[in-house]
Amino acid sequence: MNELLENKTEKSDLSVKTLVHDGITWIDVENPSWQDLKKIATEHHLHDLQIKEYFSKQQMSQVEIENEYIFSLLHFPTYQPEKAKIETNQAGIFLGKSHLITIHSGPDRKMRELFDQCEQDSEKRAGYFHQSSAYLLYKIISELLSEVHAITSTINQELDAIEDNVFDNEASDAYQIELLRRKILRVRRIVAALKEVLSDLSGNVGAFAGENTTRYYASNAKSVKKLWVSLEEAQETIEIYKDADFTTSTERTNEILAILTIIFTFGIPATVIGTFYGMNIPLPGGNETGAWTFFGQYTTLIIVGVASTLPAIALFWFFKKRKWL
């Protein structure tokens, strides 16, 4: 017979729900304060140090084995589309032989959604609770890992889209590459710690659930290792794209500078000659000595133009000969 209990404190941001099925109890605590967790720790004989670790500023994933329960502090990545960034969602978990306490806060409500689904769907509740509290935790972690799989798949899709831009687009994609690079680094950091914790959890959960359930946890650990390999490949790929984009941008800049340099070089003879004839000094064909007219009234202009063009042609021939063009 299923027994469903719910308890909400006077504090509006705290929600404590309890679900009991076949002798297994799941207590889900959302957005607790220090006083809230102290009360829960007293009721369920939890260690104060582990409550402090949940609120610690230097939060690190970990597994601690006690006489009556296993404490684990897990972190999962959560994508916030409105901010276009990856955030870390923390879950404190106390696993006993017949009960499970999950504590979480932050933007991700996946844990509470799983609880509500078990609460409302008797078939799913039976599937989650049908073996032991350790099996229930395995199912919860497996669902949370599916979210990490979705984020990793999105990263791979974005990598494919950036590949086309990096190698085909003439514009720089440095900003998009850096955004994706930051996302990959954030997920890698979380999954790296999660990989170690799930491996430790797999090795210690047997004392509470037996070897059969340990195999389920080994499956979760294996799944995280696959995610890690995928993220490592994504990291290597984004670094290649970053270098390729930098190289492409540098070559494009060098081409522009080369063209401007050639134009400036070809214009040097005309600039030099024009500078002399712009001075107020007597020069052949200048205003002070009288303009040349043996080719007409524009004789001086023709001679200056030819004198400017011939050196430019000579420079062009020299550049071609040296294969600079």
C-alpha positions as CSV (number, residue, x, y, z in Angstrom):
1,M,0.0,0.0,0.0
2,N,1.4,3.4,-1.0
3,E,1.5,6.2,1.5
4,L,2.0,9.7,0.2
5,L,2.9,12.4,2.7
6,E,3.7,16.1,2.1
7,N,5.0,18.7,4.4
8,K,5.7,22.3,3.6
9,T,7.2,24.7,6.1
10,E,6.1,28.3,6.7
11,K,9.1,29.4,4.6
12,S,7.8,30.0,1.1
13,D,10.9,28.9,-0.8
14,L,11.3,25.6,1.1
15,S,9.5,22.5,-0.1
16,V,9.8,19.1,1.6
17,K,8.0,16.2,0.1
18,T,7.9,12.6,1.2
19,L,6.9,9.6,-0.8
20,V,6.7,6.1,0.6
21,H,6.3,2.9,-1.5
22,D,6.9,-0.7,-0.6
23,G,8.8,0.2,2.6
24,I,11.2,2.6,0.7
25,T,11.0,6.3,1.6
26,W,12.1,9.2,-0.7
27,I,12.4,12.6,1.0
28,D,13.0,15.5,-1.4
29,V,14.0,18.8,0.0
30,E,14.1,21.9,-2.3
31,N,15.7,25.3,-1.5
32,P,16.5,24.6,2.2
33,S,18.2,27.0,4.6
34,W,20.8,26.1,7.2
35,Q,18.1,25.8,9.9
36,D,16.0,23.6,7.6
37,L,18.8,21.1,7.0
38,K,19.8,21.1,10.7
39,K,16.2,20.1,11.6
40,I,16.2,17.3,8.9
41,A,19.7,16.1,10.0
42,T,18.4,15.8,13.6
43,E,15.3,13.9,12.6
44,H,17.3,11.4,10.4
45,H,20.6,11.3,12.3
46,L,22.7,12.9,9.6
47,H,26.2,14.3,10.3
48,D,26.5,18.1,10.7
49,L,29.7,18.2,8.7
50,Q,27.9,16.9,5.6
51,I,25.2,19.6,6.0
52,K,28.0,22.2,6.2
53,E,29.6,20.7,3.1
54,Y,26.3,21.2,1.2
55,F,26.5,25.0,2.0
56,S,30.2,25.3,1.5
57,K,31.4,27.9,-1.0
58,Q,34.1,25.6,-2.2
59,Q,31.6,22.9,-3.3
60,M,33.3,19.7,-4.6
61,S,31.7,16.5,-5.6
62,Q,32.4,13.7,-3.1
63,V,31.2,10.4,-1.6
64,E,31.4,9.7,2.2
65,I,30.6,6.3,3.8
66,E,28.9,6.3,7.2
67,N,27.6,3.4,9.3
68,E,24.0,3.9,8.4
69,Y,24.1,5.8,5.1
70,I,26.2,7.0,2.2
71,F,26.5,10.8,1.6
72,S,27.2,12.0,-1.9
73,L,27.5,15.5,-3.2
74,L,26.9,15.6,-6.9
75,H,27.0,18.4,-9.5
76,F,25.2,18.4,-12.9
77,P,25.3,20.9,-15.7
78,T,22.2,22.9,-16.5
79,Y,21.7,24.9,-19.6
80,Q,20.0,28.3,-19.1
81,P,18.8,29.4,-22.6
82,E,17.8,32.9,-21.4
83,K,21.4,33.5,-20.3
84,A,22.9,31.2,-23.0
85,K,25.3,29.7,-20.5
86,I,25.9,26.5,-18.5
87,E,25.3,26.6,-14.8
88,T,26.0,24.1,-12.1
89,N,23.2,22.4,-10.2
90,Q,24.1,20.7,-6.9
91,A,22.4,17.8,-5.2
92,G,23.1,16.5,-1.8
93,I,22.1,12.8,-1.4
94,F,21.8,10.7,1.7
95,L,21.3,7.0,0.8
96,G,20.2,4.6,3.6
97,K,19.1,1.0,3.3
98,S,15.4,1.8,3.2
99,H,15.4,5.6,2.6
100,L,16.7,8.3,0.3
101,I,17.0,12.0,1.0
102,T,17.7,14.3,-1.9
103,I,18.5,18.0,-1.3
104,H,18.8,20.5,-4.1
105,S,18.3,24.1,-5.0
106,G,19.1,26.4,-7.9
107,P,17.6,26.8,-11.4
108,D,17.2,23.2,-12.3
109,R,14.0,21.5,-11.2
110,K,14.7,18.1,-12.8
111,M,14.9,16.4,-9.4
112,R,11.5,17.7,-8.3
113,E,10.0,16.9,-11.7
114,L,11.1,13.2,-11.2
115,F,9.6,13.2,-7.7
116,D,6.3,14.6,-9.1
117,Q,6.2,12.1,-11.8
118,C,6.6,9.2,-9.3
119,E,4.0,10.8,-7.2
120,Q,1.4,11.1,-10.0
121,D,2.3,8.0,-12.0
122,S,1.8,4.7,-10.1
123,E,3.5,2.7,-12.9
124,K,6.6,4.9,-12.9
125,R,6.6,4.9,-9.1
126,A,6.6,1.1,-9.0
127,G,9.4,1.0,-11.6
128,Y,11.6,3.3,-9.5
129,F,10.9,1.8,-6.0
130,H,10.5,-1.9,-6.9
131,Q,13.9,-3.0,-5.6
132,S,15.6,-0.8,-3.0
133,S,16.5,2.8,-2.1
134,A,19.8,2.3,-3.9
135,Y,18.0,1.3,-7.1
136,L,15.8,4.4,-6.7
137,L,18.9,6.5,-6.6
138,Y,20.4,4.7,-9.6
139,K,17.2,5.7,-11.6
140,I,17.4,9.3,-10.5
141,I,21.1,9.6,-11.4
142,S,20.3,7.9,-14.8
143,E,17.6,10.5,-15.5
144,L,20.0,13.4,-14.6
145,L,22.6,11.9,-16.8
146,S,20.2,12.0,-19.7
147,E,20.2,15.8,-19.3
148,V,24.0,15.8,-19.6
149,H,23.7,13.7,-22.7
150,A,21.3,16.2,-24.2
151,I,23.7,19.1,-23.5
152,T,26.6,17.1,-25.0
153,S,24.5,16.4,-28.1
154,T,23.7,20.1,-28.4
155,I,27.4,20.9,-28.1
156,N,28.3,18.5,-30.9
157,Q,25.6,20.0,-33.1
158,E,27.0,23.5,-32.5
159,L,30.4,22.2,-33.4
160,D,29.1,20.9,-36.8
161,A,27.5,24.3,-37.4
162,I,30.7,26.2,-36.5
163,E,32.8,24.0,-38.8
164,D,31.0,25.2,-41.8
165,N,31.5,28.8,-40.8
166,V,35.2,28.4,-39.8
167,F,36.2,26.9,-43.1
168,D,33.7,28.5,-45.5
169,N,32.8,31.9,-44.2
170,E,35.1,34.9,-44.9
171,A,34.1,36.6,-41.7
172,S,35.7,35.8,-38.3
173,D,33.8,33.5,-36.0
174,A,36.0,34.1,-32.9
175,Y,33.1,35.2,-30.7
176,Q,30.9,32.1,-31.4
177,I,33.9,29.9,-31.0
178,E,34.7,31.4,-27.6
179,L,31.1,31.0,-26.4
180,L,31.1,27.3,-27.3
181,R,34.6,26.8,-25.9
182,R,33.4,28.3,-22.5
183,K,30.4,26.0,-22.6
184,I,32.6,22.9,-23.3
185,L,35.1,23.8,-20.5
186,R,32.3,24.3,-18.0
187,V,30.6,20.9,-18.8
188,R,34.0,19.1,-18.8
189,R,34.8,20.5,-15.4
190,I,31.5,19.2,-14.0
191,V,31.6,15.8,-15.8
192,A,35.3,15.2,-14.7
193,A,34.3,15.4,-11.0
194,L,31.1,13.4,-11.6
195,K,33.0,10.7,-13.3
196,E,35.2,10.1,-10.2
197,V,32.2,10.4,-7.8
198,L,30.0,7.8,-9.6
199,S,33.0,5.5,-9.8
200,D,33.4,5.7,-6.0
201,L,29.7,5.3,-5.5
202,S,29.7,2.2,-7.7
203,G,32.4,0.7,-5.5
204,N,30.7,1.4,-2.2
205,V,26.9,1.0,-2.8
206,G,27.2,-2.8,-2.6
207,A,27.1,-2.6,1.2
208,F,23.7,-1.1,1.1
209,A,22.1,-2.9,-1.9
210,G,24.1,-5.9,-2.9
211,E,26.1,-6.8,-6.0
212,N,23.2,-6.7,-8.4
213,T,22.5,-3.1,-7.8
214,T,26.2,-2.3,-8.0
215,R,26.1,-3.3,-11.6
216,Y,23.5,-0.6,-12.3
217,Y,25.8,2.0,-10.8
218,A,28.7,0.6,-12.8
219,S,26.4,1.3,-15.9
220,N,26.0,4.9,-14.8
221,A,29.8,5.3,-14.3
222,K,30.4,3.8,-17.7
223,S,27.9,6.3,-19.2
224,V,29.7,9.2,-17.6
225,K,33.0,7.9,-19.0
226,K,31.5,7.9,-22.5
227,L,30.3,11.5,-21.9
228,W,33.8,12.4,-20.8
229,V,35.4,11.0,-24.0
230,S,32.8,12.9,-26.1
231,L,33.6,16.1,-24.3
232,E,37.4,15.5,-24.7
233,E,36.9,15.2,-28.5
234,A,34.7,18.3,-28.5
235,Q,37.5,20.2,-26.6
236,E,40.1,19.1,-29.1
237,T,37.9,20.0,-32.0
238,I,37.0,23.5,-30.7
239,E,40.7,24.2,-30.1
240,I,41.4,23.2,-33.8
241,Y,38.6,25.5,-34.9
242,K,40.0,28.3,-32.8
243,D,43.5,27.9,-34.4
244,A,41.9,27.6,-37.8
245,D,39.9,30.8,-37.4
246,F,42.9,32.7,-36.1
247,T,45.0,31.5,-39.0
248,T,42.3,32.4,-41.5
249,S,41.8,35.8,-40.0
250,T,45.6,36.4,-40.0
251,E,45.9,35.4,-43.6
252,R,43.0,37.6,-44.6
253,T,44.6,40.6,-42.8
254,N,48.0,39.9,-44.4
255,E,46.3,39.9,-47.9
256,I,44.7,43.2,-47.2
257,L,48.0,44.7,-45.9
258,A,49.8,43.3,-49.0
259,I,47.3,44.9,-51.4
260,L,47.5,48.3,-49.6
261,T,51.3,48.0,-49.5
262,I,51.4,47.4,-53.3
263,I,49.1,50.3,-54.0
264,F,51.2,52.6,-51.8
265,T,54.5,51.4,-53.5
266,F,53.2,52.0,-57.0
267,G,52.1,55.4,-55.9
268,I,55.5,56.4,-54.5
269,P,56.9,57.7,-57.9
270,A,53.9,59.9,-58.6
271,T,54.0,61.2,-55.0
272,V,57.7,62.1,-55.2
273,I,57.4,63.9,-58.5
274,G,54.2,65.6,-57.5
275,T,55.9,66.8,-54.3
276,F,58.7,68.4,-56.2
277,Y,56.3,70.2,-58.6
278,G,54.3,71.3,-55.7
279,M,57.2,73.3,-54.3
280,N,57.7,77.0,-55.0
281,I,61.1,76.5,-56.7
282,P,62.1,76.8,-60.3
283,L,61.7,73.5,-62.1
284,P,61.7,72.6,-65.8
285,G,58.2,72.9,-67.1
286,G,57.0,74.6,-63.9
287,N,55.2,77.9,-63.5
288,E,58.3,79.8,-62.6
289,T,60.2,78.9,-65.8
290,G,57.2,78.5,-68.0
291,A,55.3,75.4,-69.0
292,W,56.3,73.1,-71.8
293,T,54.1,73.3,-74.9
294,F,55.8,71.2,-77.6
295,F,53.1,68.6,-77.1
296,G,50.4,71.2,-76.6
297,Q,49.2,73.1,-73.5
298,Y,49.2,69.9,-71.4
299,T,52.8,68.9,-72.2
300,T,54.0,69.2,-68.6
301,L,51.1,67.1,-67.3
302,I,51.9,64.4,-69.9
303,I,55.6,64.3,-69.1
304,V,54.9,64.2,-65.3
305,G,52.3,61.4,-65.9
306,V,54.7,59.3,-68.0
307,A,57.5,59.9,-65.5
308,S,55.3,58.6,-62.7
309,T,53.9,55.7,-64.6
310,L,57.2,54.2,-65.9
311,P,58.7,53.6,-62.4
312,A,55.3,52.0,-61.4
313,I,55.5,49.7,-64.4
314,A,59.1,48.9,-63.5
315,L,58.1,48.1,-59.9
316,F,55.3,45.8,-61.1
317,W,57.7,44.0,-63.4
318,F,60.2,43.6,-60.5
319,F,57.5,42.2,-58.2
320,K,56.4,39.7,-60.8
321,K,59.9,38.6,-61.4
322,R,60.4,38.0,-57.7
323,K,57.0,36.3,-57.5
324,W,55.7,38.7,-54.9
325,L,52.5,39.1,-56.9
